Amino acid sequence: MAGLYFEEFELGQVFKHAVRRTVLESDNMLFCNMTHNHAALHIDHDYCQSTPFGKPLVNSYYTLALIVGLSVDDTVFGTSVANLGMESVIFPAPVFHGDTIRAETTILDKRESKSNDRVGVVTFEHRGYNQDHTLVCKFIRTGLLNKLP
């Protein structure tokens, strides 16, 4: 499915993305290794037994990236020019190996670009939930999108 162009987004529009992803231990380990994040909280089962969670937490930046990825097909696949920023990032609940994550997106704002009449700026609120419908991540992302050809 192709993403939407700037003009096709509507304020308040909500996307309940169909693609979901079960997070595997190998996903978390690969991400931690690729980003040189060797925090024991993410990779050391023995250490984590002494934490309040009792087991490794999935790296929160992996969770953030996964939620953006789950939203791409419905929103910006093939129409995105650039990410302009992220803000108000929260992780109200942990993600563990074996959790299945789904995403929802709401369009908060859109405006014409001040410097380029071929693109526009769209503000997305992304939310990620686990299999128990618990909110695990929420953030606002601003993107630069192509206008209709």
N, C-alpha and C positions, 0 to 999 in steps of 0.2 A: 504494500500500500504506500502510495506517495504521501509526503507531508503536505501541509497546507501553506499557501502563500499568505503574505501579510494581510491582504484584503479579506481572506476567508476566515480569519479569526474573529470571534465576537466576544465582547466583554461579558464575563460571567459564564462563558461556555465551559462545560465540564466534560472531561474525557475520563472514562473508566477503562484503562488500558487492558486489553485481553491477555496479552502475554504476561506470564508470571515466571518466576525463577526460584528454584530451590537452591539455596546456598550450600555448597559442599565445603568440607574442610580444605580440600585442595584449592578451591577458589580463594579462600582466605589466605592460605599459606603462599600461594603464587603472588597474590596482590601484596602481601607483606614483604616478600622477598624482592619483588620488582620495585617497590618504593623504599626499600631499606628500612622498613619499620619493624624492628625486632623486639618490640615491647612484649614482655612475658605475658601480659594480659591477653595477647592475641595468639601466641604460638606455643606456650608451655603448659601442658595439661597438669603437670605436677604442681607447678606454682599456682595455677588457677583454682586448685582444690581448696586453697586457703583464702580465696577471695569471696565476697558476698555472693557471687554468681556460681561458684563451684566448678566452672568450666570456661574454656576460652570464649571470648567475645569476638564476633566478626569485626574486622576493622571498619570503623564508622565511615571512612572515606570510600571504602568499597561499597558500602550501603548507599551512600550518596550517588556515586557513579552508576550503580545498578539502577537506581530509580530514574535517573536521567535516561539511561539506555532503554529502559522499559517504555518510556514515553515517546521515543524518537519516531517510531513508525507512524503513529497517529498524528504527530504534530509537525516535526521539522525535517523529516527525511527528504533530502534532496532540495530543500528550500532554505536551509540555514546558511548564513554567511559566517557568523561568529557568535560565541558566547560573550556577553559584555560584562557579566558579573553575577555573583550569588550573594545573598544576604539572608539574615534571620534564620540561619541553619540551626535546627534543634534535633536532638536524638532522645526523645522521651522514654524509649524502651530499648533494651539491647536486642541484637540479632545474634543468634547462635547457629552453629552448623546444623543443617537439616531444616531450618526455617524456610518457608516459601513466601517470597515477597511479591506483592502486587503494587501497582501505582495508580494514582489518580492525579489529574492535572486540572487546574482552573485558570482561565485567562483573567488576569487582574487588570491589565492595562494594555493599550497599544497606542502608538503615536507615529507620525511621520518622522523620518530622519531629517535632522536639520542641515545635514551636509551632503546628502545623496538622495536624489528623488527616485532612485530605483529600488530602495530598500526602506523598511520600517522597523520599528522597535516594538517587541512584544514582551510583556512581563507575565511569567508563568508562576503559579504556586504549585509545587510538586509535593505530593504526600505519598509515603510508603507505608504499607501495612503488612503484618505477618499473617500467617494462616488462621490466627485467632482474632483477626480484625483489629489488632492492637497497632496504634500508630507508632512506628519506629523511627520515622524521619519526616521532617517537613522543612521546606526552604523555598525561597523566592529566587527565581533565575530570570535574568533579562537577556534576550537574544536579538540579534540583528537578522532579519529575514528578507528574502527576495520578495519583490512584488510580482504580480502576475505578469507574464511576458507580453 
